[in-house]
Amino acid sequence: MTTPQHKIGSGFGAATTAAEVLRGTDLTGKLAIVTGGYSGLGLETTRALAGAGAQVVVPARRPGAAREALGALDGVEVDELDLADLDSVRAFADRFLASGRDIGIIINNAAIMACPETRVGPGWEAQFATNHLGHFALVNRLWPAVASGARVVAVSSGGHRRSAVRWDDVQFERGYDKWEAYGQAKTSNALFAVQLDAFARESGVRAFSVHPGGILTPLQRHLTQEEMRAAGWIDEDGKPVNPAFKSPEAGAATQVWAATSPRLTDMGGVYCEDCDIAEPGSADTAGGVRAYATDPEQAARLWRLSAELTGVDAFATSA
């Protein structure tokens, strides 16, 4: 059965930090993979998981920068991975599988946002390719090492409300809009969790997507100061002014909660926010998740397209 898309009363909220989510939790013996786990929310996620005893593998496009950022943390290792390059994804997965270790948590955290029009691989739109297709290929290639009882968390965003999957022009070949492209990529992250959960739950593995909340991190690297001021995010001095924005420690909390909370045992396939399952949302609501981002038919369709594009599908016999 799928999990109803409604709050469960987790006892946590928007201001909860990742460390608070894990207070009293012992993750000793569990291995987590956190993409982009050396910057912004990823760094806070890695810090919280390692602090609770997990071994954390951080695949990074800039491994030198990752090692510098993570150098003081015990139980963390860095490897190279460029999600926009499927050969790099395969190479990382092969190296990890050769280590013979089991995976207890995967958090697809790395992302790019609102970048100028960029093409990668065979001409794919970069946000869809990096945020979705790279993670799709990664999880499918790592699947032989994913242990029963594991959780996979896809970091989506409230930005999914900007666009459903544009089935008639997924790669934005007929005009590019950086925010619609970001929205489609984040909708794709949510749909990935829906379909992965449908396939994987028979193996004891559950998948979730999460909206971390609004947080100022290096994710905004492609936005100008003028754009962020116009959006009401920062003031003239570059300081945050939006009262709804979270700290990085609170922004990391929902993905850590989804990856570890015993309240989610035997649940999956849902979109979470503020350390709880989100309510359904609409064009008239500020929060929640749009129906198109949790629709099983669209999730199955996206999975088929992603498998065709990447040439990888660990569940081909199930499709």
N, C-alpha and C positions, 0 to 999 in steps of 0.2 A: 504494500500500500504506500501511496505517497503521503507526505506530511501535509496537513492543512496549513495554508498560508495565513496563519493568525498568531498573535502573541501568545506566549506560554507563561508569562510572568516570571522572568528569569531572576528577578531580584537585583539586576544591574540596570544601568541606564546610560544616557549619552555622556555623562562625565566620568564614568568608570574607566579606569586605566587597565592596561594589559596586565600589569603586576597585580592589581586587585583581583582580576579574573582568576589568576593562577595562585592566589594566596592559599597555602595549604595543599597544593597539588604537587605530586612528585612524578616527574616525567623521566626519571632515571631509567635507562635502557631503551628509551624511545628515540628514534631518529626522525628528524624533520628536515624537509627541504623547503627553503624559502627563497624564491627567486627575487632578485633585487634586495636581498636582506641586509644591505649595508648602507642604506640611505633612507631618510624619511620614515615612513611607516614601517618599511621593511626592517630598518635598524632596530626600532623599538620592538618589533615582533621577535626578531632574533634574540635581542637582549632578554626579553621576558621568557621565552622558551628555554634558552640556555640557563637562565637563572633558576628555572624550575627543574633543572637536571637533564634536559634533553640534549642529545648530540644534534647539532644543527649544521647542515651543509648549505652553503650560500653560493649558488651559481651566479656569476657576475660577468657582465660585458666588460667591465674594467676591473679585473682581479687585483691589480696593484692597489687601486683606490679602495677596494673592498678590504683587503688585508690591513691597510692603514686604518680604516674606520673601525675594524673589528678586532684589532690587535690585542686589546686588553681583555677580551672575553674568552673565558675557558670553554672548551667543548664545542668550538666553532671551527669549521674548515671552509676554505674557499676553493672554487673551481671556476673554470672559464665557460661561459655560455652567452651566446648572442641569440636572442629569441627571434630576431629578424632573419636569421641564417639557418635554414633547416639542416645543413651539414654540421653546423656547430651544435645544434640540438642533438643530432644523432651521436656525435662524438662524445658529448657530455654523458648522455644516457648510457652509451657503451662503456665508458670508463666507470660509471657508477655501478652498472650491473656486474662488471668484472670484479668489483670489490666483494660481491656475495652478501651484501647487507640487506636487511629488510627495511622498508619505509613505513613509518607509522603516521606521518603527517606530510602532506604537500600543501603549501600555500603559494598559489599563483599570484604573487604580489607585484611583480615588476610591470611597469606600464609607461607609455608615453601619452601625452595629452595635448590636443589642439596644436599639433605641429604644422608647419607649412607643408604643402603637398609634397609628399615624398614617396617614391616607388622603391620597393625592395624585391629581391628574388626575381620571379618572372613578370614583374610589373605590378605586384600587389600593392594596394594602399597600405601605408606603413602602420597605421594604428590598428587596423584589422589584422594585419599580418603579425605584428609584434604582440599586441595584447591578447589576441585570441588564437590565431593559427599556431604561433610558436608554443604557447602553453598547451594547446590541443596535442600537438606532436610530442611534446615533452612527456605529458602524462601517459599517453598511449605507449611511448617507447619504454617508460619506466614501469609499466604495469606488471611485468613479471616479478618485480621486487616489492610491490605494494602488498602489505600483510593484511590478513583478515583483521577487522577491527579498526583499520586505518580510516582517516578522513582526508578528503581533498577539498580545499577551500579556494574558490575562484573570487578574487577581489574585483567586484563590479563597482558600481557607483550610482549615485542619484542621477548622474549624467546620462544613464540609460534612457531617461525620459525624453532626451533630445531626439532619439531616433530608434525605431524598430529596425530589424534587418531589412535592408533595401534589396529585395530579391531580384529586382530588375536591373540593378546596378551596384552590386556589392563592392566593387573596387573603385567606385566614384570615377568612372571613365567619362561620364557626361556632366562634368562640373563638380568641383571640389568645395566642400564646406567643412572647415576643420572641426567645428563643434558637432555637426551631424555625424561626421566620421568617428569622432570620439564616442558619441552616443551609441552608434551601431556597434562599436567594439565592446562597449560595456554591456549592452544588451546581449551580445554574443557570449560574454563571460557568464552571464546568468543562465542563458540557455544551455551552455556547456555543462553546468552543474546539474541542470534538470536531467539531461540525457545520460550523463555519466552515472548519476545516482540510479537511474532506471536500469542500466546495464550492471552496475557494480554491486548493488545491494545483495544480490544472491551470493556474492563472495564475501559478504560481511563488511564491505567498504561503503561508506556514505559520502555524499558530496553536497556542498553548500555554496551559495554565493553570498557576498556581503557588500554592503555600502558602508565604508568606514566613517563617512561624515565629511564635512568640509574642514580641511586642514591646509595650512600653508606649508608646503614642502618643496623639494626640488622638482616635483612633478610639474610645477608651473613654469619651468624654465623657458618654455616657448612663448610665454605671455609677456607683454610689455608692462611696465609700471602704469602706463596710461590705461591699458585695458583693465588691470586689476583695480585701479582707482575708480574707473567708470562702473565697474561691477559692484562697487561698495565693499571690496575686500580689504583694502588698505587705505591709509590716509596719505597726505602729502609727504610724510617722512618714511613711508613704506611700512608702517606698523599696522598690524591687524585691527580692524574696526568692526568687523561683523561679529556680533555677540554669539551667533550660532556656531562659529568656528570652534573646533576642538584643538586641544594640544596633540602633538604627535603620540604621546603616551595613551591618550584616550582614543585617538584615531586607530591605533593598532588593536584596541581591545576587542572589537567585534570579530575580527578574523581569528584572534587567539581563542575567543569564546567558542566560535564555531568549530575550531579544530580540537577542542579539549573538553567542553562542558559535558558532564554526565547527564544533564537535562536533555541533551539531544540524542541520547542512546536510542537506537531503533527509529530515528528520524532522518530525513534527508530530502534533497531536491528542492530546497526552499531558499528564498532570498531573505537575508537578515540585516538588521540595522539596530544601532544602539544596544548591542548585546542582547537581542531578542529576535525572534522571527518577526518579520515586518508584516504589516497589514496590507491588503490589496490597495492600490492607489489608482487615481485617475487624473485626467487633465485638471480637475477641480481641486485636487489635494496636493499639499506641499510635499508630503513624504510618501512612504509605501512603495510598492512595486507595480509597474504597469502589467496588465494581463499578458501582453505580447512577450514579456521577458520571462514568463514562467509557463508559457503554452507548450504542452508536450509535443504537439504536431510540429510547431516551428522548431523546437529543440531537436527533434528527430531529423527534420529537413536540414538544419544547420550541420548536424553531425555528418550526414551523408556528404554534404558539400565539402566540409572540412577534410574528411577522409579522402575525397577525390583530389582535392588540391594538394594535400600534404603527402599522399601515398601511404598513410599510416592509419591503421584501425585495429586496435587490440581486441575488439569485439566483433570482428567481421562476421563470424559465424552466428552472432546474435542479431545482427542487423536485418 
